């Protein structure tokens, strides 16, 4: 394929500083992985930076609202609103 040297370099960097990979996995990767898998958002269906940003913001908004519903529950949200 021609990319073996890049993969080997990346592997060596990861082995040299495993704490960076562990930190990244715990902080960044989990929310994005959850969004991609749970909301079927593997790629954007729009073109152009402005539209992709809008789609990303909507996806993150829905993800955050879903988390709030799971944490508080629907009845609590209704009580807070009313």
C-alpha positions as CSV (number, residue, x, y, z in Angstrom):
1,X,0.0,0.0,0.0
2,X,2.8,2.4,0.7
3,X,1.7,3.6,4.1
4,X,3.5,1.1,6.2
5,X,6.2,3.5,7.2
6,X,3.6,6.0,8.4
7,X,1.9,3.4,10.5
8,X,5.1,2.2,12.0
9,X,6.1,5.8,12.9
10,X,2.7,6.3,14.5
11,X,3.1,3.1,16.5
12,X,6.5,4.1,17.7
13,X,5.2,7.5,18.9
14,X,2.4,5.7,20.7
15,X,4.7,3.3,22.4
16,X,7.1,6.1,23.4
17,X,4.3,8.1,25.2
18,X,1.5,5.8,26.2
19,X,0.1,8.2,28.8
20,X,-0.9,10.6,26.0
21,X,-2.9,8.0,24.2
22,X,-4.6,6.9,27.4
23,X,-5.5,10.6,28.3
24,X,-6.8,11.2,24.8
25,X,-9.0,8.1,24.9
26,X,-10.5,9.1,28.2
27,X,-11.2,12.7,27.4
28,X,-11.9,13.1,23.7
29,X,-12.6,9.8,22.0
30,X,-15.4,8.6,24.1
31,X,-18.0,11.3,23.3
32,X,-17.2,11.3,19.6
33,X,-17.2,7.5,19.4
34,X,-20.6,7.5,21.2
35,X,-22.0,10.0,18.8
36,X,-20.7,8.1,15.8
37,X,-22.0,4.7,16.9
38,X,-25.1,5.6,18.8
39,X,-26.4,8.2,16.5
40,X,-25.2,6.7,13.2
41,X,-23.1,9.8,12.5
42,X,-20.1,8.2,10.9
43,X,-19.8,10.9,8.3
44,X,-21.5,14.1,7.2
45,X,-24.1,14.1,4.5
46,X,-23.6,17.8,3.7
47,X,-21.0,19.6,1.7
48,X,-19.3,22.9,2.5
49,X,-17.7,24.0,5.8
50,X,-20.7,26.1,6.9
51,X,-23.2,23.2,6.4
52,X,-20.9,20.6,8.0
53,X,-20.5,22.9,11.0
54,X,-24.3,23.2,11.3
55,X,-24.8,19.5,11.1
56,X,-22.1,18.9,13.7
57,X,-23.7,21.4,16.0
58,X,-27.1,19.8,15.7
59,X,-25.6,16.4,16.3
60,X,-23.8,17.6,19.5
61,X,-27.0,19.4,20.6
62,X,-29.0,16.2,20.3
63,X,-26.3,14.2,22.0
64,X,-26.3,16.7,25.0
65,X,-30.1,16.7,25.2
66,X,-30.1,12.9,25.2
67,X,-27.6,12.9,28.1
68,X,-29.7,15.3,30.1
69,X,-32.8,13.2,29.5
70,X,-30.9,10.1,30.7
71,X,-29.5,11.9,33.8
72,X,-32.6,13.8,34.9
73,X,-35.4,11.8,33.3
74,X,-38.4,13.1,31.3
75,X,-40.6,13.9,34.3
76,X,-37.9,16.1,35.9
77,X,-37.5,18.0,32.7
78,X,-41.2,18.6,32.4
79,X,-41.3,19.7,36.1
80,X,-38.5,22.2,35.5
81,X,-40.1,23.6,32.4
82,X,-43.6,24.0,33.9
